[in-house]
């Protein structure tokens, strides 16, 4: 934590700290143990320095909005982009074509209608993959996008028509299928089983696909916020080595462990037999623990300041709360604390993904958290 401590310059601010050296090491390791294509899912953390750091290592970027396309194109005019998301309007698709995305994951006949209209009377072409919500997926992942009723994927009744539309439209090439099915899965064998189902499904439609067809299995590989189990990516890579070339869209697994959110302890209060540690930050800046209603792993960096009023507690269960005008501004479940005092820093770990990017940063118009890189 010493390198983190050196970045915490001012208790008037809260901070995100991203360890870019650790990021390079992590993506290098991931690439070294698998033959398969690794795209980075920009939704996890679209910070430009993160994207720039990953650029030399990844096969490309997966995006889910025009804004993410713009960010990726600001760092490279040529890196391959895969564009997904359940609602892509004609305007969004036109922008994607204009910015020369490599492939679009379609999950609606309307999207194919729009693409057909946009590409007629032009010399532009586009690759598409049809997103499939497999019905036979079983997992204990935190979030499930497939195997259960969700809004994602092309309805099974529309798949044949979608394939026919692609065949009839000269400038659309159907290259394969997309199967992003879960989020934060920690079971390596279950993930292999899911991928095998995706491969089997794709093989059923081989006659409609080019020889070098694409099987995009999305992301969903998780990190354990209880710090009890690691997803063994080395073992996982050996289990999928024999499979046809796959495309992964990894986000959380790449950037989650390299980020931290730090806020200073402003006050400690006992209210109606419950202890609150008030931080000079809030869920508007780091929403994730509240969104998942869990205990986010953390460490405390002790303040060396002994001047003025100081409150201290030991061996207590506390609620970490922020500075918003709502009782909902708490960082998940209560935490067990051995020792903490005002002026200390609470540093939440695994804040490198779905931290800054999913937080409601404009609520109450507080100043934004500072971002530091180490």
C-alpha positions, -999 to +999 in steps of 0.1 A: +000+000+000+030+023+002+027+034-034-010+040-029-003+061+002+020+084-017-008+094-041-032+104-013-022+140-011-052+159+001-080+148+024-103+172+007-105+149-023-113+112-029-092+093-054-091+065-079-057+050-083-049+028-113-017+006-113-007+007-150+024-015-144+002-042-129-022-038-158+005-044-183+017-074-164-018-088-161-028-085-198+007-099-208+001-129-187-035-135-201-022-132-236+007-155-230-013-185-218-040-187-245-041-188-283-075-172-284-083-135-293-087-112-263-108-081-268-111-056-239-147-047-229-145-010-226-176-008-204-156-021-175-133+010-174-131+033-204-105+056-189-082+067-218-050+058-201-064+023-194-073+020-231-039+033-242-021+009-219-040-021-232-038-011-269-005-029-277-017-062-261-053-068-270-068-080-303-092-051-302-119-035-281-155-044-275-178-013-271-215-008-263-221+028-273-212+056-298-193+072-269-171+042-264-165+040-301-153+076-300-130+069-270-114+040-288-110+058-320-094+087-301-064+064-293-063+044-326-079+049-360-073+013-369-077-010-339-105-035-345-138-027-327-167-050-320-199-031-313-226-047-291-256-038-270-294-046-271-306-013-286-287+001-315-306+028-334-301+037-370-281+067-359-258+046-337-253+021-365-245+048-390-218+062-366-204+027-362-201+022-399-186+057-403-159+048-377-151+015-394-159-009-366-149-044-375-181-062-365-215-055-351-233-079-328-269-079-339-297-090-317-327-076-334-342-078-369-346-040-368-308-036-366-304-057-397-331-036-415-312-005-405-279-019-417-294-030-450-308+005-455-276+023-445-254+002-467-274+003-499-259+025-527-226+026-508-193+008-513-191+000-475-194-034-460-198-047-425-194-080-406-221-090-382-225-117-355-259-128-343-261-127-305-276-159-291-292-164-257-284-201-252-312-220-233-289-246-218-265-225-197-262-234-160-239-213-138-236-197-104-224-164-119-234-132-102-253-120-133-269-142-159-275-129-195-284-163-210-299-196-198-326-175-182-352-150-197-334-117-204-337-090-230-305-101-247-300-120-279-319-127-312-352-145-305-348-181-316-379-177-339-360-148-357-327-166-363-335-181-397-349-148-409-318-129-396-295-153-415-316-149-447-314-111-444-276-113-442-275-136-473-297-112-492-277-081-484-245-081-504-227-057-481-234-076-449-213-106-440-225-130-413-193-142-397-206-161-367-224-159-334-219-140-301-227-157-268-220-134-239-239-152-212-228-143-177-209-119-155-184-126-127-183-164-130-157-181-108-162-216-119-137-226-146-153-259-155-188-243-158-173-217-182-157-244-203-191-262-205-207-230-216-181-225-243-185-260-255-223-253-259-215-222-279-192-242-302-218-269-307-245-243-315-223-226-341-214-259-358-252-264-364-251-234-387-217-239-403-233-241-438-243-204-434-209-192-423-175-185-439-148-211-435-130-190-408-162-183-389-163-165-355-173-178-321-175-149-297-180-161-261-180-127-246-166-122-211-180-131-177-148-144-161-149-131-126-129-119-096-138-129-061-147-099-039-146-122-009-110-130-017-116-167-012-113-181-047-094-171-078-105-180-113-076-202-124-071-188-159-040-209-165-060-241-159-090-227-179-067-219-208-055-255-210-091-267-210-100-246-241-067-249-260-081-276-284-112-257-293-117-237-325-104-201-325-125-181-300-130-144-293-132-133-257-144-099-245-128-095-210-134-065-188-136-070-151-110-098-151-084-075-168-089-042-150-107-051-117-077-059-096-055-030-108-077-002-094-084+013-060-109+039-046-097+058-016-116+082+007-106+100+039-124+094+072-142+126+080-161+116+111-172+086+132-207+086+147-227+062+169-264+066+160-290+044+177-266+017+185-250+016+151-216+030+142-211+050+110-177+059+095-183+089+073-160+092+043-152+122+022-166+104-008-197+085-016-215+060-037-219+087-064-182+082-069-180+045-062-213+029-066-203-008-070-204-020-034-239-005-030-250-019-064-240-054-054-248-049-017-216-066-006-185-060+014-158-046-009-123-057+001-105-028+017-074-017+036-069+012+060-040+036+056-034+052+090-030+090+092+000+103+109-017+135+118-023+139+155-033+176+156-068+186+165-099+166+173-096+129+166-121+101+170-110+064+172-128+031+174-116-004+179-131-039+173-164-027+160-188-034+131-194-002+112-212+012+082-191+031+057-212+060+046-206+089+022-215+126+020-247+124+000-281+135+014-296+100+014-295+071+038-288+049+008-253+064+005-235+034+022-208+012+007-226-021+009-230-043+040-215-034+075-177-040+079-158-055+108-130-030+118-101-037+142-090+000+144-098+032+125-097+069+133-106+102+117-080+112+092-073+077+081-078+066+045-102+037+036-088+022+004-113-001-014-096-027-036-108-042-069-121-008-080-105-009-115-137-021-132-173-009-128-162+018-104-159+052-118-178+043-150-210+031-134-213+057-107-238+086-107-210+112-108-233+142-113-256+136-083-255+167-060-229+182-083-200+173-060-165+177-075-153+146-093-128+122-077-092+127-086-076+100-107-039+090-102-018+065-120+011+045-106 
